[in-house]
């Protein structure tokens, strides 16, 4: 029988009782129609998982009784930081969902010369909240107990200058097939461009900041497909696949 999971950042110890946030209440009680006594698994996004039970369910609120802590799913030994240029529609949601399932550690949405999504400060904040929901829902589904960090929207130029990972990669269709480092790194940062690709200036900027150009095979990948391929390769080579 499938265990219903819920993300509650406030869950820190066993034997505590928490009121459900509105969004979680809506999903569990209004959508799934769960009631008093329903067993759950609760995770806090920081590596803790608990058995729990739904209680005090009313029309407008509910609480959850946190019972005992149970073994959490281990994280991959490799830390991955994805810089992904934003895209319109549900393509960016898909990329975030699949990257989360594949174990990405940090995510930064980027602006770039060919970025087709323009956001003011208010819209950017709303997007961040929406994307956080996409990521936490993916963690619920894939039984991951660490929620990847999502940074504020940032320019590609500033992001590439800040990366300190041992291995830094930029996806570029004109690059050669990758040469894997002999020793497994602890952290990898990788940059994926928008539909239409990165400009030559942006690729050169990344290279000037010690990014290696990589090609993910002979075919042109969509911006939402590239994270799936990149993370799958990294996890198979150095991670937990």
N, C-alpha and C positions, 0 to 999 in steps of 0.2 A: 504493500500500500504506500502511495506517495506521501511523503511527509511535507506538510505545508511550512514554508520558511518565511520569516519576516525579519527585516533589517531594522534594528532599534539601536541607534548609536549610544543611548543612555544605559543600555544593559551592561553592567560592569561586574556584578557579583551575583552569586546564587542567592536564593531566598529574598528576593526583592519584588515589589509590585510596582508596575509602571502603567500610567495611562497611555493609551495608544495615540500617537500623532494622528491628525485628521486624515492624511492621505492613507496611512496604514489602516485606520479604522474603516475608511471607505472601501478599501480593497478587500479586507478580510470579512467585514460584516455585511456591507451593502452589495458587493459584487459576488463574493464566494458564499455568502449567506451562512457564515459560521456562527455558532452560538456558544453558550456557556459550557465549559468543560472540554472544548475542542483542544486536543493536543497540538502543540506547535514546536518548531525549532526557531530560536531567536539567535541572531548573531549581531555583533556590534561593529563590524567593519574593521576592527583592530586585532582580529585573530581569536576572539572568544566566541564560543557557541554554547548555547544552553538549551536544555529541555524546558518547555514552558506550557502554560495552559491559559486559554482565554476565559475571562470571568467578568462579572458585573457588566454584562452586555445590555445596553439600552438602545433607544432609537438614535441617540446622538453621541454616545461615547461607549468605551469599553476599556477594561484594564487587562493586563497580562501578568500572570504570576510566574516569575522566573524561578525555576526549580534548581536543578543541579547543572554544573558545567560539564560538558561532554567534549570528547576529542574533536579538535578542529582539523580541517583539511590543511596539510602543509603547503607552503608557498614554494614556488620555483626557486632554485638556488641563484638564478640570474635576475638582476634588477634591469628592467627595461623602461626607458623613457621615450614615449612616442610624441613627436611634434607633427601634428597633422593639420594641413591647411583646410579651413572650413569649406563646406559645400552646402548647397541648398537642398531642400526636401528632406527625405528620410535617409539619404545616403550617409550623412554624418552619424545619425543615430545607429545605423547598421554597423558602421565601422567601430563605434564605441562599444556596442554590444559584443561584437565578435572579439575585439581586442581584450575586453574584460574576460571573456570565456577562455581566451588563450593565455591569460596570465600577465598581461601588461601591468606594470607597477605605477607608472606616472603618465599622465596625458596632458598635453598642452594644445589647445586649439590655436591655430595660427592664422594671421592675415598675410597675404602675399600679393604680388603684382597681378596675378591672374585669379585671385580669389573672387568667386561670384556671390559671396554673402557679405553684405555690408551692414554693420551693426553700430548703432549709437550705444551710449553707456547703459541706458535703460533696457534696451533690447538684449544687449550682451548679458546682463545680469539675469534676465528671464531665461535666456538660452542656457546659461550655466546651470540654473536650477532644474530645467528640463533634462539636461544631459546627466546631471547627478542622479535623477530618477531612473534614467535609462541604465546607468552603470550599476546602481544598487539592485535594480530588478534583475539584471544579468547575473549578479552575484547570488541572488536568491535562487535563480533557476539552475545555475551550474555548481551549486554547493561550494562556493568560494566564500571564505570567512574574512578575508581582507578586501576592503573596497579600495580600488585604485584611487590615487589622488588626482583631482582635476584642477588644473591651474586656471587662473583668469585668462581671457583672450590676450594674446601677445603677438607682436610683430615677428615675422621670421628673422629679420635682421638681429633683433635683440636676443631671440631664443638661441640662435647658433653660437653667439658669443658667450653665453652663460653655461653651456654644457661642459661638464667635467668628467664624464664617463671615460673609462679606459678605451672603449671602442666607440667611434662616432661614424655613422653611416648616412649618406644621402642617396635616396633612390633616384636613378637617372637612366633613361632609356639608352643613352649613348655610351654608357660606361661598359667596361669589360665585365666578364663573369667574376664573381667575388673570389678573393683569396682569403680563406679563413685564417685568423691568427693561430699560431701553434698552441698557445696557452689560453685556457678558458678565462674570459674576463669576469669580473664581478658585476659589471654594469655596462649596458649598451644604450646609447641614445641614437635614435634614427628619425630621419626627416622624410616625410611623404608629402608630395605636392598636390595641387588641385587637378581637376579635369583640365587638360591642355598642358599639364606639366609645369615644372619650374622654369623660369627664364635662365638663360646662360649666366646672367649677372648673379642670380640667386645661387646657382650651383657653384660659381666661382667664390662667392662669399662664404659658403659652407666649407669649401675646400681650404680657403685661407684660414679657417678656424679648425683645421685638422679633421674635417669630415672626409671619409673615403667614399668615392662614388661607386655605387653598386647597381647592377642590373639584375632584376628578378626574372630572368629567362628571356626568350626571344620575342614574346608577345607583349603588347601594351596592356597593362592592367588598369582597371578602373580604380579611382581613388579609394573606394570602399573595399576593394579586393586586395590591394597592396598590403594593408596591415595584417590581413589574415595570412598571406603568404610569408611576410617578413617574420611575424611572431612564430609561425609554425616552424620555419627554418631555425630560428634562434633556440626555440625550446627543444627541437630535435638534436641540435648540435651541442648545446650547453645547458639546457634546462631539464625539465622533468618529463619529457616525452619518452 
